[in-house]
Amino acid sequence: MFTERLELKFFAVEEAEELLALRLANREFLEPLEPIRSDGYLTLAGQRTEIMQSDQGRIRDQGYIYGVRLRENGHLIGRAALTGLARGPFQNANLGYFLDESHNGQGYMTEAVTAVLELAFGKHGLHRVQAGVMPRNRSSQRVLEKAGFRREGLAERYLKINGVWEDHVLFGITVEDREQLQGRSQGAAAEILDEQAQKLSAAEKVRTF
């Protein structure tokens, strides 16, 4: 899937070396935000295994993991994942993501998350997507808020992150929420176009005198 600046696509096993390089470059940056990994995780074999497991998860409709690349040069800058899919009456998935530290603060992750939501509610037919963020991770909370997620509450000692049971702020969004946001965006765009048309019309009238 393409956005204005990004391409989101599933990983191929041949991309394990590239994914490993991204992980190693961001090791210290991501360590406080993730669970403790096994000794073999940050190895080429470990990343190949990760990609193969994600392939199996996709085949079984258990999860969908996307590499986030720059459209201009194909450079891998992050990862976004829908995991723990629940079908039946729930139709829900958990959202997780990370972005290369050097590309933070440029709106890339908000753009990627927005695209993943489009895939979640369209291609994958989900009704709800949820995410959990540690309270101190304000930048990640802003990403979710900009993408339309609503804050649903605080889950105490929710996940074991870097060896510590951490509280997480829970966020959620449903397909109805998404449709309302898109409707408001379209309405705002229509208002802007109408205002521009009125100004243009007024300018044309001025020129006729």
C-alpha positions as CSV (number, residue, x, y, z in Angstrom):
1,M,0.0,0.0,0.0
2,F,1.2,3.5,-0.9
3,T,0.6,6.7,1.0
4,E,1.9,10.2,0.1
5,R,5.4,9.4,1.4
6,L,5.5,5.8,2.4
7,E,5.0,2.2,1.2
8,L,3.7,-0.5,3.5
9,K,4.2,-4.1,2.5
10,F,4.8,-7.5,4.1
11,F,8.3,-8.5,4.8
12,A,10.1,-11.1,2.6
13,V,12.7,-13.4,4.2
14,E,15.3,-11.9,1.9
15,E,14.8,-8.6,3.8
16,A,15.9,-10.1,7.1
17,E,19.4,-8.4,6.8
18,E,17.8,-5.0,6.3
19,L,15.4,-5.5,9.2
20,L,18.3,-6.6,11.4
21,A,20.3,-3.5,10.4
22,L,17.3,-1.3,11.4
23,R,16.9,-3.1,14.7
24,L,20.6,-2.8,15.6
25,A,20.7,0.8,14.7
26,N,17.8,1.5,17.1
27,R,18.8,-1.0,19.8
28,E,19.3,1.6,22.6
29,F,16.4,3.7,21.4
30,L,13.9,0.8,21.5
31,E,15.2,-1.1,24.5
32,P,13.2,0.9,27.1
33,L,10.1,0.5,25.1
34,E,10.1,-3.3,24.4
35,P,10.2,-6.6,26.2
36,I,13.5,-8.2,26.9
37,R,14.5,-10.2,23.8
38,S,16.2,-13.6,23.5
39,D,19.9,-13.7,22.9
40,G,19.3,-14.8,19.3
41,Y,16.7,-12.2,18.4
42,L,19.1,-9.6,17.2
43,T,20.8,-11.9,14.7
44,L,20.2,-12.6,11.1
45,A,18.7,-16.0,11.9
46,G,16.5,-14.4,14.5
47,Q,15.1,-11.9,12.1
48,R,14.6,-14.5,9.4
49,T,12.6,-16.5,12.0
50,E,10.6,-13.4,12.9
51,I,9.7,-12.9,9.2
52,M,8.8,-16.6,8.7
53,Q,6.6,-16.5,11.8
54,S,4.9,-13.4,10.5
55,D,4.2,-15.2,7.2
56,Q,2.6,-18.1,9.1
57,G,0.5,-15.6,11.1
58,R,-0.7,-14.0,8.0
59,I,-1.7,-17.3,6.4
60,R,-3.6,-18.2,9.6
61,D,-5.2,-14.8,9.8
62,Q,-3.6,-14.2,13.2
63,G,-1.6,-11.1,12.3
64,Y,-0.4,-8.8,9.6
65,I,3.1,-7.2,9.9
66,Y,4.2,-4.4,7.5
67,G,7.5,-2.9,6.7
68,V,7.4,0.8,6.5
69,R,9.5,2.2,3.6
70,L,10.1,5.6,2.1
71,R,8.5,5.8,-1.3
72,E,11.3,8.0,-2.7
73,N,14.1,5.5,-2.2
74,G,12.6,2.3,-0.7
75,H,14.6,2.7,2.5
76,L,13.2,0.7,5.4
77,I,12.4,3.1,8.3
78,G,10.0,1.1,10.5
79,R,7.5,-1.6,11.2
80,A,3.8,-1.6,11.9
81,A,1.9,-4.7,13.0
82,L,-1.7,-5.9,13.6
83,T,-1.4,-8.9,15.9
84,G,-3.6,-11.0,18.1
85,L,-6.5,-11.0,15.7
86,A,-9.8,-12.1,17.1
87,R,-12.6,-12.9,14.8
88,G,-16.2,-13.9,15.7
89,P,-18.1,-11.2,17.6
90,F,-15.0,-9.3,18.5
91,Q,-13.2,-8.6,15.1
92,N,-10.3,-6.9,16.9
93,A,-6.5,-6.6,16.6
94,N,-3.7,-5.0,18.6
95,L,-1.6,-2.4,16.9
96,G,2.2,-2.1,17.5
97,Y,4.8,-0.1,15.7
98,F,8.3,1.4,15.8
99,L,10.1,4.0,13.7
100,D,13.8,4.6,13.1
101,E,14.9,7.2,15.6
102,S,16.4,9.5,13.0
103,H,13.0,9.7,11.2
104,N,11.0,10.6,14.3
105,G,9.2,13.9,14.5
106,Q,8.4,14.1,10.8
107,G,4.9,12.6,10.8
108,Y,5.9,9.3,9.3
109,M,4.4,7.2,12.0
110,T,1.1,8.9,12.0
111,E,1.0,8.5,8.2
112,A,1.8,4.8,8.6
113,V,-0.7,4.1,11.4
114,T,-3.4,5.9,9.4
115,A,-2.6,3.5,6.5
116,V,-2.7,0.5,8.7
117,L,-6.1,1.5,9.9
118,E,-7.3,1.7,6.3
119,L,-6.0,-1.9,5.8
120,A,-7.4,-3.1,9.1
121,F,-11.0,-1.9,8.4
122,G,-10.9,-2.5,4.6
123,K,-8.7,-5.4,3.5
124,H,-8.7,-7.3,6.8
125,G,-12.4,-6.6,7.7
126,L,-11.8,-5.7,11.3
127,H,-14.2,-3.7,13.4
128,R,-11.8,-2.5,16.1
129,V,-8.1,-1.8,16.6
130,Q,-6.6,-1.2,20.0
131,A,-3.2,-0.1,21.3
132,G,-1.4,0.3,24.6
133,V,1.2,2.9,25.3
134,M,3.2,3.6,28.5
135,P,2.2,6.9,30.1
136,R,5.6,8.5,29.7
137,N,5.7,7.8,25.9
138,R,3.9,11.0,25.0
139,S,5.1,10.9,21.4
140,S,3.5,7.6,20.7
141,Q,0.3,8.7,22.4
142,R,0.2,11.7,20.0
143,V,0.6,9.4,17.0
144,L,-2.5,7.5,18.1
145,E,-4.5,10.6,18.9
146,K,-3.7,12.1,15.5
147,A,-4.8,8.9,13.8
148,G,-8.2,9.1,15.5
149,F,-7.8,6.8,18.5
150,R,-9.7,7.6,21.7
151,R,-8.2,7.1,25.1
152,E,-10.0,4.4,27.0
153,G,-8.3,4.1,30.3
154,L,-5.2,2.9,32.2
155,A,-4.3,-0.7,32.6
156,E,-2.0,-1.1,35.6
157,R,1.1,-3.4,35.2
158,Y,-0.2,-4.4,31.8
159,L,3.0,-5.5,30.0
160,K,6.5,-6.5,31.1
161,I,8.7,-4.0,29.3
162,N,12.4,-4.2,29.6
163,G,12.0,-6.4,32.7
164,V,9.4,-4.2,34.5
165,W,5.6,-4.6,34.6
166,E,4.6,-1.3,33.2
167,D,1.2,0.6,33.2
168,H,-0.2,1.3,29.8
169,V,-2.7,3.9,28.6
170,L,-5.2,2.0,26.4
171,F,-6.5,3.4,23.1
172,G,-9.1,2.1,20.7
173,I,-10.8,3.0,17.4
174,T,-13.7,1.3,15.6
175,V,-14.7,1.3,12.0
176,E,-17.5,3.7,12.9
177,D,-15.1,6.1,14.5
178,R,-12.9,6.0,11.4
179,E,-15.9,6.7,9.1
180,Q,-17.0,9.7,11.3
181,L,-13.4,11.1,11.1
182,Q,-13.3,10.7,7.4
183,G,-16.7,12.3,7.1
184,R,-15.6,15.3,9.1
185,S,-12.4,15.6,7.1
186,Q,-14.4,15.5,3.8
187,G,-16.8,18.1,5.2
188,A,-13.9,20.4,6.2
189,A,-12.3,20.0,2.8
190,A,-15.6,20.9,1.1
191,E,-15.9,24.0,3.2
192,I,-12.4,25.1,2.3
193,L,-13.1,24.5,-1.4
194,D,-16.3,26.4,-1.1
195,E,-14.6,29.3,0.7
196,Q,-11.9,29.4,-2.0
197,A,-14.6,29.4,-4.7
198,Q,-16.3,32.3,-3.1
199,K,-13.1,34.3,-2.9
200,L,-12.3,33.6,-6.5
201,S,-15.8,34.6,-7.5
202,A,-15.5,37.9,-5.5
203,A,-12.2,38.5,-7.1
204,E,-13.6,38.0,-10.6
205,K,-16.4,40.4,-9.8
206,V,-13.9,43.1,-8.7
207,R,-12.0,42.7,-12.0
208,T,-15.2,43.2,-14.0
209,F,-15.6,46.8,-12.8
